[in-house]
Amino acid sequence: MAVEGLAARAAAVGLLGAVLGEGRMLAEVLADPQGPLQGLPPAERARAQRLTLAVLRHVEGVDRLLEPHLRKAPPRMVRDVLRLAVVEIGMGGAAHGAVNAAVEIVRRGKRTGAYAGLVNAVLRKVPEAPFAGMVPQRMPRWLRQPLVHAYGREAVSAIEAVQAGVPPLDLTLRAGAVAPEGEMLPTGSLRLEEKGQVSALAGYEAGGWWVQDAAAALAVRLLAPVAGERVLDLCSAPGGKTLQIAASGAQVVAVDLSGARMGRVRENLVRCGLQAELVVADALVWEPGERFDAVLLDAPCSATGTIRRHPDLPFVKDGSEVEGLVALQAALLDRALGMVKPGGRVVFCTCSLLPEEGEGQLAAALARHPGLRVERVEVPGVDPAWWTEAGGLRLRPDLWAARGGMDGFFMARLEGVF
Ligand SMILES: C[S@@+](CC[C@H](N)C(=O)[O-])C[C@H]1O[C@@H](n2cnc3c(N)ncnc32)[C@H](O)[C@@H]1O
């Protein structure tokens, strides 16, 4: 019997195995030509990816629901098949289609055929609306604990509730851009609920907009580049902020360590008809040969502010990289401060929720550089409550929760004598 959507579901199970079983980041698996998506047409690839993300957003609750029906732990692949079917039903999919596909995938598996009956029996016991009353998935302890300490239990639960949902798609627009229908956010980003294929959206070819989370778009607003200025974009790939700076009319020099990621900056610039000088280099050693009017440093970080878009992160990372990242961010910030003209400004930002990669970095930089000061400038649409006492912007997924939230970021504008 042919089961509709079997290939996409089987691929989703493969993706889940790579993330949950092998600890690989989803982006890396998706880009792997030998990965589970190989040979699938674009629509099926998109479906497999959508299903995988949905499962990763609900693993904890779904496992709790399955637990009473499993006398002993089934093989990992069988568990992922069960998780996928429950999530599909939870998302409103037809139960019979999800169950048939689950049974078929297990039946066809090399060592799982004997579990087909169990899968069928367990899934028949799943309630019609399995997500009802399900507690949002908690972040892992290494991350949750410092966040509870920084923001309180209630805020962390609110962050987790936002992370359980499918995030909207935010676009950054150039003046006069042809853009799809959406909600204009107070900060100027356009928010779409219904996404489909990005390249099929109105105005994509014309290049008047690009995808960038509303929170991410605020870093360049804080930098406020103006036409004719020389602006350095350190750690620039894949280039959302490079495009934004270039669109202001400033001359951008964009630096990134990764040649492959810089390729994406180039593609984005071409599509949008914008220009920037691209340099593939290590910002820790690169010498610009000039000083800039303004510098943006979007430093590498734990990316813990982006879990709603990357729900694989909590399953793959264990926090062990954070200490090294904090040291790297401080070193990059000192480099950035040395590349700006007297009287210029530096914006430091990270897409992290961890204070040590944000508020802590700011405090440490002020202690290292007594001539440095934090400038709190007017950014349209920014709620005054988002500013920290020290003058940084702390953005969290639970801000604008009813609208779908925003990525977690910390950003601060530094001026003075460096
Ligand atoms: C948070 S991402 C930047 C996102 C980018 N600014 C944007 O808006 O699309 C951090 C980037 O830092 C780059 N990076 C990491 N270490 C670096 C270094 N030592 N020098 C230059 N770039 C580095 C990474 O390759 C990565 O592309």
The ligand as a Gaussian input file, in Angstrom:
#p B3LYP/6-31G(d) Opt

LIG

0 1
 C       26.544000      35.591000      14.868000
 S       27.311000      35.176000      13.389000
 C       27.198000      36.679000      12.508000
 C       25.845000      36.979000      11.893000
 C       25.886000      38.143000      10.936000
 N       26.414000      39.344000      11.530000
 C       24.539000      38.445000      10.333000
 O       23.885000      39.420000      10.718000
 O       24.118000      37.724000       9.430000
 C       28.994000      35.133000      13.862000
 C       29.970000      35.031000      12.707000
 O       31.280000      35.205000      13.261000
 C       32.196000      34.543000      12.419000
 N       33.473000      34.450000      13.155000
 C       33.783000      33.648000      14.210000
 N       35.021000      33.884000      14.633000
 C       35.533000      34.859000      13.847000
 C       36.787000      35.540000      13.790000
 N       37.773000      35.237000      14.637000
 N       36.947000      36.469000      12.842000
 C       35.970000      36.763000      11.972000
 N       34.770000      36.159000      11.980000
 C       34.545000      35.226000      12.910000
 C       31.492000      33.253000      12.083000
 O       32.004000      32.680000      10.893000
 C       30.028000      33.716000      11.953000
 O       29.708000      33.912000      10.598000

